[in-house]
Amino acid sequence: MMTTTTYQVDPVLCMALFVSDVSQFSNLDDAAIRETVHRTLDRLGPDECYARAAEVFGDRPDVAIERIHWAREMCARAMAPAMAG
């Protein structure tokens, strides 16, 4: 069973990481995750992030579900210090 996170992260941040070009197998620190999220949002905007995520879920739901879980966990971890402060 997966552990749930304490922090509620804005879903658009998770979508930005989801559609970024970063591999979920990369060993990124929190600063790199935050930079990736903000760079992706600046480049694509929220609507395009959601549109690209929807396309992946439609085309490859088996891959998408694992990646969205990864994106949510990474964003919760990386954004927690900023949200708690």
Residue frames as a rotation matrix with the C-alpha (Angstrom) as fourth column:
MET 1
0.581 0.814 0.000 0.00
0.814 -0.581 0.000 0.00
0.000 0.000 -1.000 0.00
MET 2
-0.175 -0.620 0.765 1.25
0.592 -0.687 -0.421 3.48
0.787 0.379 0.487 -0.88
THR 3
-0.340 -0.016 -0.940 1.88
0.864 -0.400 -0.305 6.02
-0.371 -0.916 0.150 1.84
THR 4
0.562 0.567 0.602 -0.09
0.732 -0.680 -0.044 9.21
0.385 0.466 -0.797 1.50
THR 5
-0.560 -0.790 0.250 1.63
0.617 -0.599 -0.510 12.55
0.553 -0.131 0.823 1.86
THR 6
-0.237 0.406 -0.883 0.75
0.837 -0.377 -0.398 15.17
-0.494 -0.832 -0.251 4.44
TYR 7
-0.591 -0.108 -0.799 1.06
-0.094 -0.975 0.201 18.11
-0.801 0.194 0.566 2.06
GLN 8
0.442 0.745 0.500 -1.58
0.617 0.152 -0.772 18.98
-0.651 0.650 -0.393 -0.50
VAL 9
-0.647 -0.729 -0.222 0.20
0.249 -0.477 0.843 20.15
-0.721 0.490 0.490 -3.63
ASP 10
0.100 0.637 -0.765 -1.50
-0.649 -0.541 -0.535 22.20
-0.754 0.550 0.360 -6.32
PRO 11
0.480 0.155 0.864 -2.35
0.314 0.889 -0.334 19.65
-0.819 0.431 0.378 -9.03
VAL 12
0.990 -0.127 -0.069 -0.99
-0.114 -0.397 -0.911 21.90
0.088 0.909 -0.407 -11.78
LEU 13
0.235 -0.956 0.174 2.48
-0.950 -0.188 0.250 21.57
-0.206 -0.224 -0.953 -10.24
CYS 14
-0.058 -0.177 0.982 2.19
-0.174 0.971 0.165 17.79
-0.983 -0.161 -0.087 -10.42
MET 15
0.804 0.407 0.434 1.01
0.350 0.267 -0.898 17.98
-0.481 0.874 0.072 -14.04
ALA 16
0.769 -0.580 -0.269 3.98
-0.636 -0.648 -0.420 20.17
0.069 0.494 -0.867 -14.92
LEU 17
-0.200 -0.856 0.476 6.40
-0.811 0.417 0.410 17.61
-0.549 -0.305 -0.778 -13.53
PHE 18
0.243 0.418 0.875 4.41
0.100 0.887 -0.451 14.81
-0.965 0.197 0.174 -15.16
VAL 19
0.917 0.218 0.334 4.79
0.341 0.004 -0.940 16.33
-0.206 0.976 -0.071 -18.64
SER 20
0.542 -0.794 -0.276 8.35
-0.710 -0.608 0.354 17.55
-0.449 0.005 -0.893 -18.16
ASP 21
0.585 -0.408 -0.701 11.24
-0.497 0.503 -0.708 15.91
0.641 0.762 0.092 -19.97
VAL 22
-0.303 -0.688 0.659 12.69
-0.948 0.146 -0.284 14.64
0.099 -0.711 -0.697 -16.67
SER 23
-0.239 0.131 -0.962 12.90
-0.148 0.974 0.169 10.89
0.960 0.183 -0.213 -16.25
GLN 24
0.700 0.542 0.465 11.18
-0.560 0.011 0.829 9.51
0.445 -0.840 0.311 -13.18
PHE 25
0.798 -0.489 -0.352 14.31
0.568 0.805 0.170 7.44
0.200 -0.335 0.921 -12.70
SER 26
0.023 -0.760 0.649 16.47
0.117 -0.643 -0.757 10.55
0.993 0.094 0.074 -12.28
ASN 27
0.043 -0.097 -0.994 17.83
0.988 0.151 0.028 11.23
0.147 -0.984 0.102 -8.85
LEU 28
-0.125 0.006 0.992 16.65
0.285 -0.958 0.041 14.84
0.950 0.288 0.118 -8.50
ASP 29
-0.789 -0.089 -0.608 16.91
0.612 -0.199 -0.765 16.89
-0.053 -0.976 0.211 -5.36
ASP 30
0.082 0.925 -0.372 14.08
0.833 -0.269 -0.484 19.15
-0.548 -0.270 -0.792 -4.23
ALA 31
-0.099 -0.182 -0.978 15.58
-0.182 -0.963 0.198 22.26
-0.978 0.198 0.062 -5.82
ALA 32
-0.952 -0.278 -0.124 15.83
-0.182 0.194 0.964 20.49
-0.244 0.941 -0.236 -9.20
ILE 33
-0.483 0.858 0.175 12.21
0.872 0.489 0.006 19.35
-0.081 0.155 -0.985 -8.95
ARG 34
0.241 0.584 -0.775 11.03
0.496 -0.761 -0.419 22.89
-0.834 -0.283 -0.473 -8.17
GLU 35
-0.439 -0.494 -0.750 13.11
-0.401 -0.640 0.656 24.30
-0.804 0.589 0.083 -11.05
THR 36
-0.966 0.099 0.239 11.73
0.250 0.596 0.763 21.68
-0.067 0.797 -0.600 -13.46
VAL 37
-0.135 0.986 -0.095 8.14
0.935 0.095 -0.341 22.41
-0.328 -0.135 -0.935 -12.42
HIS 38
0.277 0.248 -0.928 8.52
0.167 -0.964 -0.208 26.17
-0.946 -0.097 -0.309 -12.77
ARG 39
-0.691 -0.579 -0.433 10.44
-0.362 -0.240 0.900 25.93
-0.626 0.779 -0.044 -16.05
THR 40
-0.823 0.438 0.362 7.77
0.567 0.661 0.492 23.62
-0.024 0.610 -0.792 -17.52
LEU 41
0.158 0.923 -0.351 4.93
0.842 -0.311 -0.441 25.90
-0.517 -0.226 -0.826 -16.38
ASP 42
-0.023 -0.242 -0.970 6.69
-0.179 -0.954 0.242 28.94
-0.984 0.179 -0.021 -17.83
ARG 43
-0.890 -0.427 -0.157 7.22
-0.244 0.158 0.957 27.15
-0.384 0.890 -0.245 -21.13
LEU 44
-0.829 0.557 0.044 3.83
0.444 0.608 0.658 25.44
0.340 0.565 -0.752 -21.53
GLY 45
-0.558 0.677 0.480 1.37
-0.752 -0.657 0.054 27.07
0.352 -0.331 0.876 -19.14
PRO 46
-0.585 0.337 0.737 -1.16
-0.512 0.552 -0.659 25.18
-0.629 -0.763 -0.151 -17.03
ASP 47
0.467 0.871 -0.153 -3.65
-0.672 0.237 -0.702 24.40
-0.575 0.430 0.696 -19.81
GLU 48
0.353 -0.413 -0.840 -1.02
-0.765 0.389 -0.513 22.80
0.538 0.824 -0.179 -22.04
CYS 49
-0.738 -0.592 0.324 0.34
-0.665 0.556 -0.499 20.77
0.115 -0.583 -0.804 -19.11
TYR 50
-0.215 0.755 0.619 -3.13
-0.465 0.479 -0.745 19.36
-0.859 -0.448 0.249 -18.48
ALA 51
0.649 0.468 -0.600 -3.71
-0.732 0.168 -0.661 18.74
-0.208 0.868 0.451 -22.20
ARG 52
-0.098 -0.777 -0.622 -0.42
-0.785 0.445 -0.432 16.84
0.612 0.446 -0.654 -22.56
ALA 53
-0.787 -0.134 0.602 -1.11
-0.548 0.599 -0.584 14.80
-0.282 -0.790 -0.545 -19.42
ALA 54
0.208 0.952 0.226 -4.58
-0.576 0.306 -0.758 13.90
-0.791 0.027 0.612 -20.73
GLU 55
0.493 -0.102 -0.864 -3.03
-0.826 0.259 -0.502 12.74
0.274 0.961 0.044 -23.99
VAL 56
-0.613 -0.776 -0.149 -0.62
-0.656 0.604 -0.452 10.44
0.441 -0.179 -0.880 -22.14
PHE 57
-0.574 0.475 0.667 -3.43
-0.465 0.482 -0.743 9.04
-0.674 -0.736 -0.055 -20.00
GLY 58
0.508 0.815 -0.278 -5.45
-0.677 0.178 -0.714 8.38
-0.532 0.552 0.642 -23.15
ASP 59
0.444 -0.414 -0.795 -2.61
-0.738 0.335 -0.586 6.80
0.509 0.846 -0.156 -25.09
ARG 60
-0.245 -0.670 -0.700 -0.67
0.025 0.718 -0.696 5.00
0.969 -0.188 -0.159 -22.35
PRO 61
0.580 0.551 0.600 -2.67
-0.538 -0.294 0.790 4.73
0.612 -0.781 0.126 -19.11
ASP 62
0.828 -0.315 -0.465 -0.35
0.491 0.806 0.330 1.99
0.271 -0.501 0.822 -17.84
VAL 63
-0.252 -0.958 0.140 2.65
0.813 -0.288 -0.506 4.33
0.525 -0.014 0.851 -18.04
ALA 64
-0.176 0.239 0.955 0.72
-0.099 -0.969 0.224 7.44
0.979 -0.055 0.194 -16.97
ILE 65
0.818 0.575 -0.014 -0.52
-0.044 0.088 0.995 6.06
0.574 -0.813 0.098 -13.67
GLU 66
0.454 -0.738 -0.499 2.99
0.890 0.396 0.225 5.21
0.032 -0.547 0.837 -12.48
ARG 67
-0.477 -0.686 0.549 4.35
0.690 -0.679 -0.250 8.56
0.545 0.260 0.797 -13.62
ILE 68
0.139 0.571 0.809 1.59
-0.160 -0.794 0.587 10.61
0.977 -0.211 -0.019 -11.97
HIS 69
0.906 0.108 -0.409 2.19
0.354 0.338 0.872 8.83
0.232 -0.935 0.268 -8.67
TRP 70
-0.019 -0.992 -0.121 5.88
0.998 -0.012 -0.064 9.66
0.062 -0.122 0.991 -9.00
ALA 71
-0.417 -0.129 0.900 5.13
0.367 -0.929 0.037 13.31
0.832 0.346 0.435 -9.89
ARG 72
0.598 0.718 0.357 2.76
-0.093 -0.380 0.920 13.71
0.796 -0.584 -0.160 -6.93
GLU 73
0.768 -0.363 -0.528 5.26
0.640 0.407 0.651 12.23
-0.021 -0.838 0.545 -4.47
MET 74
-0.265 -0.942 0.206 8.15
0.945 -0.296 -0.136 14.30
0.189 0.159 0.969 -5.80
CYS 75
-0.223 0.253 0.941 6.13
0.128 -0.950 0.286 17.53
0.966 0.185 0.179 -5.77
ALA 76
0.837 0.543 -0.060 4.83
0.102 -0.047 0.994 16.87
0.537 -0.838 -0.095 -2.25
ARG 77
0.454 -0.757 -0.469 8.39
0.872 0.271 0.407 16.34
-0.181 -0.594 0.784 -1.06
ALA 78
-0.449 -0.754 0.480 9.93
0.855 -0.519 -0.016 19.23
0.261 0.403 0.877 -3.00
MET 79
-0.179 0.468 0.866 7.21
0.097 -0.867 0.489 21.79
0.979 0.171 0.110 -2.30
ALA 80
0.487 0.440 -0.755 6.75
0.721 0.286 0.631 20.92
0.493 -0.852 -0.178 1.40
PRO 81
-0.359 -0.655 -0.665 9.49
0.911 -0.401 -0.098 23.25
-0.202 -0.641 0.741 2.73
ALA 82
-0.914 0.048 0.403 8.11
0.130 -0.906 0.403 26.21
0.384 0.421 0.822 0.79
MET 83
-0.005 0.998 0.060 4.55
0.055 -0.059 0.997 25.47
0.998 0.008 -0.054 1.94
ALA 84
0.378 0.129 -0.917 5.51
0.850 0.343 0.398 24.86
0.366 -0.930 0.020 5.59
GLY 85
-0.610 -0.718 -0.334 7.59
0.789 -0.588 -0.176 28.05
-0.070 -0.371 0.926 5.79
